[in-house]
C-alpha cells in the first residue's frame, strides 16, 4: 500500500507544471455493495490518493489533468475481495470568474480486481480497462474563498467488459464534494468530504454509493 501511494506522488509530480493550481490529497471511506439476490458482501473499505488542477485565472494553463489511484478491500467469512484502480484524465479547463472553474476531461483507467477463497487458496482475477469522458467543476464561496464545492460526472465504457459476468458495457459515475481550506492564502491545507456513485465489480448492481473523507494540500 505504501508503494501504491508513493507511486501516486511520483507520477503526479510528473504532471505538475509551473502555471497551475493543484489540489492533491489522500481520502478514506467505504463503498456500499448492492445485491439483486442472495447475500451482499457489505461495505468495502476504500483508500485513495489524487492530484488534479483547475484553471482558476489567466495565469493558469488551459491544459488540465487529473490522476488518481485507489484501493478497495473487504474480508467476509472465508472470502477476501480487493480492487486496485488507477486512472488518468486530461482535458481543457476554463473559468468564468474567480469563483467558478470547469474542466472538460477524457481519459482511461483500469481495475485490477481479485476474489480469494481462503480455505482452498483459490483466487479469481479480473482486469478491466475502461474509458471515461465528462466534467469536473469547482465553485468557491465566501470572502476569503476558503469554502468550495466540487461536482464531477462521467460517462464510462468498459473496453473489455465481456470478461465480467452480467456486466453492462456502459455506466455513469458522479461525485459531489465539499472542501474547507484552513487559510485564505493561495496555498495551504484543506479537508474534503465526497459522496458519489460508481461501479463496484463485486456488486450485483451498478451505481454503488460511496463516501470519502480526506485531507489535502493546494499548491
C-alpha positions, 0 to 999 in steps of 0.5 A: 500500500505504501508503494501504491501511494508513493507511486501516486506522488511520483507520477503526479509530480510528473504532471505538475507544471509551473502555471497551475493550481493543484489540489492533491490529497489522500481520502478514506471511506467505504463503498456500499455493495448492492445485491439483486439476490442472495447475500451482499458482501457489505461495505468495502473499505476504500483508500485513495490518493489524487492530484488534479488542477483547475484553471482558476485565472489567466495565469493558469494553463488551459491544459488540465489533468487529473490522476488518481489511484485507489484501493478497495478491500473487504474480508467476509467469512472465508472470502477476501475481495480487493480492487486496485484502480488507477486512472488518468484524465486530461482535458481543457479547463476554463473559468468564468470568474474567480469563483467558478472553474470547469474542466472538460476531461477524457481519459482511461483507467483500469481495475485490477480486481481479485476474489480469494477463497481462503480455505482452498487458496483459490483466487479469481482475477479480473482486469478491466480497462475502461474509458471515461469522458465528462466534467469536473467543476469547482465553485468557491464561496465566501470572502476569503474563498476558503469554502468550495464545492466540487461536482464531477460526472462521467460517462464510462465504457468498459473496453473489455467488459465481456470478461465480467459476468452480467456486466453492462458495457456502459455506466455513469459515475458522479461525485459531489464534494465539499472542501474547507481550506484552513487559510485564505492564502493561495496555498495551504491545507484543506479537508474534503468530504465526497459522496458519489456513485460508481461501479463496484465489480463485486456488486450485483448492481451498478451505481454503488454509493460511496463516501470519502473523507480526506485531507489535502494540500493546494499548491 
